[in-house]
């Protein structure tokens, strides 16, 4: 099967990918996957249709990965010295994450529980209400109050971060 279909699969992949090494890898992966699933695999079409369909999906995944990679490279190349750097952004992000974590720790227990369940565990207000045995509107109000308190807690951090970044004038600052 490998010898019979290899050249046709390679030619088909090469028309789209234009990279000899990548085409060979895709076809090798295709047959390795096929061999690994040989006992549980149920092919309802012809082997040829199955192989070319599987190859098409490998090509889609390759192209998608290339587009993502290109977007990341383009993003990194767009940075100018004035705009900062990805490393600086990472440092600012980590500082902000620590400030948010400290702000969450300062919340009263009932607000902190709701905040953690909503924002860190990605639960809906309805799920939180059931879990905490509260009415959904109470959960919504507690979340709203938690966010208000966090804005107050983070106000000073945001002002200092903007001053350091040079995007906020020293005088006349009012972020409320």
Secondary structure, DSSP 4 states (H G I P E B T S, - for coil): -HHHHHHHHHHHHHHHH--HHHHHHHHHHHHHHHHHTTTT----S-HHHHHHHHHHHHHHHHHHHHHHHHHHHHHHHT--GGG--HHHHHHHHHHHHHHHHHHHHHS-HHHHHHHIIIIIS---HHHHHHHHT--HHHHHHHHHHHHHHHHHHHHHHHHHHHHHHT-S-SSS----
